[in-house]
Amino acid sequence: MFIEVGDIKIHYLEAGSGERVLVFIPGWTMTADIWREQIPYFAARGFRVIALDPRSHGQTTKTEAGNTYHQQAADLHAFLQSLKIEHSYLVGWASGATALLEYISSPETLRPEKVVFVEGVPAALRFEDCPGTMAIQQARTLLLGFQDNRAKMTEQLVRSMFKNRQPEVLYRELAEASLKTPIGAAASLYFDLFTGDRRPALARVSIPNLILTDSDNRATGEYLKSKIPRSSLEVIEAAGPAIFLDRPQAFNQALEQFLGEH
């Protein structure tokens, strides 16, 4: 499905019905279909489930301008308004969590009921008090690698998202979906992600929230929990960054329990 939002048409998947609306946002260059294990699961449990392709991702309109997480937050706001969704549960993965942090710390927000940060980081460049980040040279090397041989780097990225062996068809589908984001848009978003410092926004999160992470990123999860009010932390063992595909049952149960709490 598509809906016109400002200067773009946003592509989204939808399943289920009901008053409880659960919205999933993918990470850098990934698409709505990456939530394939969550959409039917939560639709069967009484949720109206929506997963979207952000600006310049997947089947959503590609633009040369506006490829920032601040704009993704504005697009999300307009998207929810267009669908007349006033109360929702928002789930963002990786840079999707960055867009959520931008959104819920903005004064122009349709206040969600709860929010979930999956593998989120408030700052990707290295700071003394913030674990799990990288040095500028590492970020540069990664970005230049994508410029030199994007297909190879994308395949490596996709495989690095898992600890458990996945079907080759899944790796291929995720890589093909990632490559739909134009390299210019991907580079702009990468630059925004790795130069932005959103640590000050953490204290402005005023709604119940869950931090979901894998065991390798436990330190970052604990840092977020220490800085975000009303937060809880769930660490899922034996999973890569794409927890929801690597260990979907554990992820779904943790998310379902959080959404069921009042």
Summary of the structure (lengths in Angstrom):
residues: 262
radius of gyration: 16.9
end to end distance: 31.8
largest distance: 49.2
contacts: 884
relative contact order: 0.16
helix: 44%
strand: 19%
